[in-house]
Amino acid sequence: MKRLFIAIKIEPDPSFTEIYHELISKLEYEHLRFVEPDKMHLTLRFLGDTEEDKIPDIDRLMKKSASMIKPFTLNINNTGVFGSSYNPRVIWFGIDHSEQLTHLHTRIEMDLTKVGFYPDRQNFVPHLTLSRVKKLKDVKLFQSIIADFREARIMKQEVTAFSLYESVLTREGPLYYTLGTYSLKK
């Protein structure tokens, strides 16, 4: 079994890096563990523990999915939390609504049903997970800092491909291995 997910790799530009490090600096009193910029990705579908004999079929289907979608621009903007403002669980950078991204996600979901992966019941909410929150020392200060970044314009990225990744969990954090990369239709 391999723990798999399908995602768009994010290539942080200087604007992203500046906002990311400023946010970390202001929240350092909380001792949160942030996702490293080189591991930043937009998850299109988390597959979880997957039998290895399904990987060739997943690979074939993702090539098909990619061939149906043209490249598009991803707009990364805004900062927020999942959970309530008093009990946040995740800090994220948002992704502006994109018909092409929605179409890509729908296509992937549809193709994966052919190998037994059925759509999640939850709506697709595109975002970049920055940190998972276990406990806060100062909720009011945290809320104030997040509010300062709420309307941040972070970066744009041209999406020309997505990948199938294996995630190996370690004490130091997850390790990601690319199993396949799928170029969008030219």
N, C-alpha and C positions, 0 to 999 in steps of 0.2 A: 504494500500500500504506500502511496505517496500522497502528501497533502498538497493539493493543487489549487491554483487560481488563475484567472485570465485577467490581464490588466494592460493599461496603457502606461508605459514608462514615462515619468515626468523628468524633463531635463531642466533643472532650475536655472533661471537666468539671474543676472545681478540684482534685479528688483526683487525677485522671489527670495534670494539669499539674504538680502538686507532686511526685509520684513520678517522673515523667519527668525533670524538671529536677534532682531530687536524684540520680538515677542518672547523668545526664550530668555533673553536678558531680563526683561521685566517680570517674568514669572519664575526666575531662578530661586526665589525664596520658598517656592512650593516643592522643589526637588522632584519635578516631573521628568519622565524619560520621554524624549522626543524622537520621532522617526528621523533617521539620518537623511539628509537631502538626497544622497545617492541611492537610497532605497525608496524614494517617493514614487508612488504609483496611484493610478485611478483604477480601482477594482471594477471590472465589468461583470465578473461572476466568480464567486468563491465556490469551488467544487468540493473542498474538504478531502477527507481520506478517500482515495480513488484506487481501484485495482489497476495494477500496471498494465494488464492486457487491454485496458480501455484506452490507453494513451494514443496508440496509432489511429484509432477511430476519432478521438477528440482532435488530433492533429489534422486529419483529413477534413473534418467538419469546419475547423477554424480557417483552413485555407479557403474553403467554400464561402464562409461568412465574409472573409476579407475581400474576396473577389467581387462582392456585391455592393461594396461601400466605397465611395470616393473619399480622398483625403479632405480633412476639414480642420478648422481652427478651434481650439479649446481655450476658453477664457476663464482664467482662475482669478476669482475675486471674492472678497468678503471673508470674515472669520466668524466662527460661531461654535456652539456646543450642541451635542446631542445629550438628552436628559434635560432636566430643568436647570434654570440658572442657579438654583440653590443646591442642586445635586447633579452637577455635570458628569457625564461619563466619558465623553470624547471631545477633544478640541479639533476643529477642522478648518481647512480652507475650502471655500465653495467653488462650484463649477457653474457658470451661467448656463441657462437652458440652451440646448442645441438640438435641433431636429436631427442632424446627422448622428450625434452621439446617441440619442434615443433610438434611432433606426439601427445603429450598430448593436446596441444592447439587445434590442428586440430580435434581431437576426441571430445573434449568438444564442439567446435563450431558445429560439425556435429550433435551431440546428442541434443543440445539445439534447433535446428531447429524444432524438433518434438513438442516443446511447444511454438513456435512462436518467438524465438529469432534467428534472422538471422545474419550471419557474418558481422562484421564491414567492411566498405570499405577500411579502413586503414590497412596497413600491421602490423602484430604482431611484435613489437619491445620490447623484454623483457628488463626490467630495474627496478630499485628500485628508486622511487621518494624520494628524500631527502628534497627538499624544492621547493615551488613555488615562483617565483620572480615577484614582482609587480613593483619595481623601484629600481635602483641602484644609490648610491651616487658617486662611483668611478669605472667606467666601466673598465678602464685600469688596475687598481689594481685587480679587480675581475677576469679579463681575465688571469692575471699573476698567481693568486692563483689557479684557476681551472687548468691551464696548469701544475702547479707543481704536481697535483694529477691525471693528465690525464692517466698515465700508471700504476697507483697503482694496485698492486696485493692485493686483499682484503680478500677473504676467499673462501672456498669450503663448500658446504653443501649437505649432502645426502638427496634426496627427496624421501620420502616414503609415502606421503599423500598430499592432498590438501583439502581446506575447502570452504564451502559456508558461507559467512558473511553477516550480516546486518550492515549497516553503518548509525549511527544516528549523524547528524551534530549538534554541539553545538558551542557556542561562544568561548569556550576554545579549540576547535578542535574536530575531529570526535571520536566517540566511536564505537568500533567494537564488535559485538556479533556473536559468532560462532553458526550457525544453523545446520551444519552437517560437519563431517570430513570423508574423503574417502581415505582408504588405497589402495595403489597401489598393483598390483598383486605380490605375493611372488614368 
